[in-house]
Amino acid sequence: MTGSDVRNLMLAAREQHLLVPAFNIAYPMIEAVVGALVQTDAFGLIEVARPDLEHFEAKSLGAVADEFRRCADEHHCALHLDHVPVVDEVGRRVDWAAMIQEGLDCGYHSVMLDGSRLPLEENLAATRQVVEMAVPYGAPVEAELGSVLGHEPGPLPPYEQLFASGLGFTSVAEATRFVRKTGVDWLSVAVGNVHGALVGAAAQQPKVQARLALDRVRELAQATEVPLVLHGGSGIPAEYLRAAAREGVVKLNVATELRRAYQQAGEITGSVAAAQEAVAQAVREMVTDKLGIAGSATRLRTS
């Protein structure tokens, strides 16, 4: 598996209106997720983000890459470096270039820079730099434009208020210019999706039932002509996700559902093996029942 292979698979998924789930790896989850993808013959991404390293025992980028290589079936999965922020959720500047470089050197097939908290021109410049960094590795680059809320301190506004106002939604005009100027491969957009809470009491509460502004998804897909990405995939009803795939969304990030499955099973049983099986079951259910993508690994390679 190479970065070019992943780029081509994502483009094939866009053509076939197939979602590619991207599972954030916290705790010892990789083998369970890979096994579930193999069992359902689905293609997905194994990904790790900065919060997984800081809060959820993912250890390090190198440790995740080593574990991926130990148990991955590359017919069914690839490794993605998710959500490297320029400015994090509490306003701190991050050494993003070093983290991106570390991911590339560790063999991640694709990488993401999140410059969404920057002014547009700064986001453009930083994303363009990452695209240039990734060229020698052949790695696709994901960026974010708009504001996918949920990780900031304090409560969100009421969801209906957020959705009705279009707060943080990705601008079609800005997205068109952004993709053209940066050469980015995939674009994470804000269209009603929200992140799940990371820590504290809010992380244990049911995630808001988000919906998607499908007209905006369609406009963004047509204007940018690149695979779109939804962060905050946990909690969005299946009918919206499948409709979004028909409109141009390809990559779907899933974290909260797996974390909760792992934590709840572990608390009940005290067994890591039981927690891992709960994660595998959550992946199987998402692939078969929610997304309807069982068999996608074979379909993407025979199109």
Backbone torsions as a table, in degrees:
resi	resn	phi	psi	omega
1	MET	NA	130.8	176.2
2	THR	-123.3	169.6	175.1
3	GLY	-59.8	-37.3	178.1
4	SER	-64.0	-37.3	176.2
5	ASP	-60.9	-44.3	-179.3
6	VAL	-64.3	-43.0	177.8
7	ARG	-57.1	-45.6	-178.7
8	ASN	-67.8	-38.2	178.0
9	LEU	-64.4	-38.7	178.7
10	MET	-67.1	-37.8	176.9
11	LEU	-67.5	-38.3	176.7
12	ALA	-64.5	-39.5	178.0
13	ALA	-63.0	-37.6	177.6
14	ARG	-63.4	-42.4	-179.7
15	GLU	-65.2	-35.4	-176.9
16	GLN	-93.7	1.1	-179.5
17	HIS	58.5	42.2	177.8
18	LEU	-106.1	134.0	174.2
19	LEU	-80.3	142.7	173.0
20	VAL	-112.8	104.3	178.9
21	PRO	-72.0	142.6	178.3
22	ALA	-121.6	113.7	-169.9
23	PHE	-100.2	118.4	176.2
24	ASN	-70.8	127.5	-175.0
25	ILE	-95.2	110.7	171.2
26	ALA	-119.6	152.7	-179.0
27	TYR	58.4	-170.3	177.4
28	PRO	-83.3	84.5	-173.6
29	MET	-114.7	-17.3	-166.4
30	ILE	-58.5	-48.5	-175.9
31	GLU	-61.4	-38.2	-180.0
32	ALA	-65.8	-43.0	-179.7
33	VAL	-67.3	-45.5	179.3
34	VAL	-59.6	-44.7	-179.9
35	GLY	-59.8	-40.7	179.6
36	ALA	-67.8	-37.4	177.2
37	LEU	-65.6	-40.1	178.1
38	VAL	-64.5	-45.0	-178.7
39	GLN	-60.2	-33.7	-178.1
40	THR	-99.4	1.3	-177.2
41	ASP	51.2	44.2	178.1
42	ALA	-107.7	152.4	174.9
43	PHE	-102.0	131.0	177.5
44	GLY	-147.0	171.2	176.7
45	LEU	-106.4	139.1	168.3
46	ILE	-96.1	123.9	-175.6
47	GLU	-135.8	155.5	176.3
48	VAL	-134.5	138.4	179.3
49	ALA	-121.1	167.5	-179.6
50	ARG	-53.8	-44.1	177.5
51	PRO	-60.8	-31.6	177.3
52	ASP	-63.8	-34.0	178.5
53	LEU	-75.3	-37.6	-173.7
54	GLU	-82.6	-32.8	-170.0
55	HIS	-119.8	-20.4	-166.5
56	PHE	-128.3	30.0	167.4
57	GLU	62.5	32.5	175.2
58	ALA	-80.6	-3.0	173.3
59	LYS	72.0	-82.9	-176.8
60	SER	-157.2	165.1	177.9
61	LEU	-61.9	-40.5	179.7
62	GLY	-66.3	-40.0	179.7
63	ALA	-64.7	-40.6	177.8
64	VAL	-64.6	-43.4	179.8
65	ALA	-62.7	-40.5	178.9
66	ASP	-64.0	-43.1	-180.0
67	GLU	-66.9	-37.5	176.1
68	PHE	-59.9	-47.9	-179.0
69	ARG	-65.2	-29.2	-179.8
70	ARG	-68.1	-38.6	-170.2
71	CYS	-124.5	0.0	-174.9
72	ALA	-74.3	144.9	168.2
73	ASP	-109.1	105.8	-169.4
74	GLU	-73.3	-4.6	168.7
75	HIS	-71.4	-22.1	-171.9
76	HIS	-117.5	-9.6	-177.0
77	CYS	-158.9	159.7	173.8
78	ALA	-138.2	169.7	-172.4
79	LEU	-110.1	126.2	-174.9
80	HIS	-124.4	135.3	171.9
81	LEU	-90.7	111.1	-172.2
82	ASP	-97.1	149.3	164.1
83	HIS	45.6	64.1	168.3
84	VAL	-91.9	107.3	-174.8
85	PRO	-84.2	150.8	168.3
86	VAL	-81.6	-41.8	173.2
87	VAL	-124.4	126.7	-174.3
88	ASP	-84.0	-175.0	-171.8
89	GLU	-67.0	-16.5	177.4
90	VAL	-112.3	16.5	172.0
91	GLY	88.4	10.6	178.6
92	ARG	-86.6	141.1	173.0
93	ARG	-74.6	138.3	-175.7
94	VAL	-113.7	145.7	174.2
95	ASP	-78.6	71.5	-171.5
96	TRP	-68.1	-36.0	-177.5
97	ALA	-63.6	-39.3	179.5
98	ALA	-66.3	-39.1	-179.0
99	MET	-69.7	-41.7	176.1
100	ILE	-60.8	-45.2	-179.4
101	GLN	-62.8	-39.8	178.3
102	GLU	-61.7	-43.5	178.7
103	GLY	-61.8	-43.9	178.7
104	LEU	-62.5	-43.4	-179.5
105	ASP	-67.8	-28.5	178.4
106	CYS	-79.7	-6.8	176.0
107	GLY	95.5	17.0	174.5
108	TYR	-62.3	136.6	-175.2
109	HIS	-74.1	-26.3	-180.0
110	SER	-151.5	159.7	-175.6
111	VAL	-139.0	156.2	177.4
112	MET	-128.7	130.3	168.3
113	LEU	-104.6	131.0	175.3
114	ASP	-108.5	97.6	175.2
115	GLY	-103.5	23.4	-171.9
116	SER	-69.1	-18.0	177.7
117	ARG	-89.9	3.6	178.2
118	LEU	-93.5	157.6	165.3
119	PRO	-57.2	153.8	-172.8
120	LEU	-53.7	-47.3	-175.6
121	GLU	-64.3	-36.0	177.6
122	GLU	-69.8	-38.6	176.6
123	ASN	-62.2	-43.6	176.7
124	LEU	-56.4	-49.1	-175.2
125	ALA	-65.5	-44.9	-178.6
126	ALA	-65.6	-41.4	180.0
127	THR	-65.4	-41.4	178.1
128	ARG	-60.9	-37.3	177.9
129	GLN	-63.5	-41.3	179.4
130	VAL	-66.6	-40.3	176.9
131	VAL	-57.2	-43.1	179.0
132	GLU	-66.7	-38.9	177.4
133	MET	-62.3	-35.1	-173.9
134	ALA	-80.7	-18.5	-174.6
135	VAL	-56.1	-47.7	-177.9
136	PRO	-63.0	-20.5	-178.6
137	TYR	-95.8	-8.3	-176.9
138	GLY	68.1	20.9	-172.5
139	ALA	-90.4	130.6	172.4
140	PRO	-65.7	152.0	-179.2
141	VAL	-121.2	133.6	173.0
142	GLU	-106.5	142.6	174.1
143	ALA	-133.0	171.9	-179.5
144	GLU	-128.4	139.1	177.4
145	LEU	-137.3	134.0	-169.5
146	GLY	98.3	-177.4	-176.2
147	SER	-125.3	102.3	172.1
148	VAL	-82.6	104.7	-172.0
149	LEU	-80.9	167.3	174.2
150	GLY	130.6	-24.0	-179.5
151	HIS	-97.4	-7.8	-178.9
152	GLU	-72.9	155.4	176.8
153	PRO	-62.6	148.7	176.3
154	GLY	86.6	165.3	-177.0
155	PRO	-73.9	152.0	172.1
156	LEU	-71.8	157.5	166.7
157	PRO	-61.3	159.5	174.6
158	PRO	-51.5	136.4	-171.6
159	TYR	-58.6	-41.9	-178.7
160	GLU	-62.3	-36.3	175.9
161	GLN	-65.3	-44.5	179.2
162	LEU	-59.2	-48.0	-175.8
163	PHE	-66.9	-45.1	-177.4
164	ALA	-63.7	-34.4	-179.0
165	SER	-81.2	-17.0	-174.3
166	GLY	68.2	26.3	-177.2
167	LEU	-58.2	120.4	177.7
168	GLY	80.8	-2.6	-177.5
169	PHE	-59.9	145.0	-179.7
170	THR	-70.0	131.2	177.7
171	SER	-79.4	133.2	179.0
172	VAL	-64.1	-44.2	-178.7
173	ALA	-63.4	-44.4	179.7
174	GLU	-66.4	-38.9	-179.7
175	ALA	-64.2	-41.5	179.2
176	THR	-58.7	-48.0	-179.7
177	ARG	-66.9	-40.6	-177.1
178	PHE	-60.4	-48.9	-179.2
179	VAL	-64.6	-41.5	-179.2
180	ARG	-64.6	-40.8	-174.8
181	LYS	-79.5	-28.4	-175.0
182	THR	-97.4	-28.4	-172.7
183	GLY	73.2	20.0	-178.4
184	VAL	-65.0	148.8	-176.1
185	ASP	-84.9	-41.3	-176.6
186	TRP	-132.1	146.6	-178.0
187	LEU	-125.1	120.1	172.9
188	SER	-80.0	130.2	-173.9
189	VAL	-123.8	157.4	175.0
190	ALA	-109.1	114.7	-176.0
191	VAL	-141.0	31.4	-176.5
192	GLY	113.4	-14.4	178.2
193	ASN	-75.0	147.5	178.7
194	VAL	-135.6	150.9	174.7
195	HIS	-75.1	152.1	169.2
196	GLY	-79.1	151.1	177.9
197	ALA	-62.2	145.5	-175.8
198	LEU	-87.9	-47.9	-173.3
199	VAL	-139.4	171.3	176.2
200	GLY	82.2	-172.3	-176.2
201	ALA	-60.8	-36.4	-177.7
202	ALA	-62.0	-29.5	-179.2
203	ALA	-67.7	-19.4	-179.8
204	GLN	-94.6	-5.8	-179.1
205	GLN	-85.4	154.4	175.5
206	PRO	-57.0	137.3	179.7
207	LYS	-72.4	145.3	179.5
208	VAL	-56.7	138.9	177.1
209	GLN	-80.9	91.9	-177.4
210	ALA	-79.5	159.6	170.0
211	ARG	-131.6	176.2	-172.5
212	LEU	-122.8	141.1	174.1
213	ALA	-82.1	89.0	-170.8
214	LEU	-66.2	-31.0	175.8
215	ASP	-62.3	-40.4	178.6
216	ARG	-68.3	-39.0	176.1
217	VAL	-57.0	-48.4	-178.8
218	ARG	-60.0	-45.2	-179.2
219	GLU	-63.5	-41.8	179.5
220	LEU	-65.4	-42.7	-179.7
221	ALA	-64.4	-42.8	-179.4
222	GLN	-68.4	-36.5	-176.6
223	ALA	-76.6	-37.4	-174.3
224	THR	-92.3	-30.6	-179.0
225	GLU	59.3	30.3	173.3
226	VAL	-124.5	157.7	174.3
227	PRO	-58.3	132.4	177.7
228	LEU	-95.0	156.6	-176.2
229	VAL	-126.0	137.9	172.8
230	LEU	-111.1	116.7	168.1
231	HIS	-89.6	154.3	-177.4
232	GLY	77.9	38.9	-175.5
233	GLY	-70.8	-27.6	177.9
234	SER	-63.0	133.8	175.6
235	GLY	94.1	-10.8	176.2
236	ILE	-84.6	127.3	-178.6
237	PRO	-57.6	148.6	-175.5
238	ALA	-57.1	-38.3	-176.1
239	GLU	-64.0	-32.6	176.9
240	TYR	-72.7	-40.2	-179.0
241	LEU	-64.7	-44.5	180.0
242	ARG	-67.0	-37.1	176.3
243	ALA	-66.3	-39.3	178.3
244	ALA	-62.4	-37.2	176.9
245	ALA	-61.9	-38.4	178.6
246	ARG	-67.2	-23.2	-177.4
247	GLU	-95.7	-8.1	176.1
248	GLY	129.8	-2.1	173.2
249	VAL	-75.8	135.5	180.0
250	VAL	-118.4	-54.2	-174.5
251	LYS	-93.9	133.5	-179.4
252	LEU	-126.6	114.0	-179.3
253	ASN	-82.2	133.2	-178.8
254	VAL	-131.3	121.0	178.8
255	ALA	-133.4	-53.5	-172.2
256	THR	-57.4	-43.6	-177.4
257	GLU	-60.9	-38.7	-179.5
258	LEU	-73.6	-41.8	179.7
259	ARG	-60.0	-44.5	-178.2
260	ARG	-67.5	-40.1	177.7
261	ALA	-59.9	-44.4	-179.3
262	TYR	-65.3	-48.5	-176.1
263	GLN	-64.8	-45.0	-176.3
264	GLN	-66.3	-44.5	178.8
265	ALA	-65.1	-39.8	179.3
266	GLY	-65.1	-39.8	179.6
267	GLU	-67.5	-36.8	-177.5
268	ILE	-73.0	-42.9	-171.3
269	THR	-103.4	-22.8	-173.4
270	GLY	70.4	14.9	-174.4
271	SER	-116.8	125.8	174.7
272	VAL	-64.3	-39.4	179.9
273	ALA	-61.4	-40.7	178.2
274	ALA	-66.8	-38.0	177.8
275	ALA	-64.6	-40.4	178.2
276	GLN	-65.0	-40.5	178.4
277	GLU	-65.6	-34.9	176.2
278	ALA	-63.5	-38.5	176.3
279	VAL	-64.2	-46.5	179.8
280	ALA	-59.4	-41.7	179.4
281	GLN	-65.4	-38.7	177.5
282	ALA	-62.8	-39.0	178.3
283	VAL	-67.6	-44.6	179.5
284	ARG	-60.0	-42.5	-179.9
285	GLU	-66.4	-39.9	179.7
286	MET	-65.0	-44.6	-177.5
287	VAL	-64.7	-46.7	-172.5
288	THR	-85.5	-47.7	-171.6
289	ASP	-90.0	-46.3	-173.0
290	LYS	-82.1	-46.3	-174.1
291	LEU	-98.9	-22.8	-179.6
292	GLY	63.3	41.7	-175.9
293	ILE	-116.6	16.1	174.0
294	ALA	-56.2	134.2	-176.9
295	GLY	88.9	0.8	-175.6
296	SER	-67.2	-29.0	-179.4
297	ALA	-60.8	-44.2	178.3
298	THR	-71.5	-42.3	-179.2
299	ARG	-59.4	-40.4	-177.1
300	LEU	-69.2	-25.8	-178.4
301	ARG	-94.8	-5.8	-179.0
302	THR	-117.7	11.4	-177.8
303	SER	-78.0	NA	NA
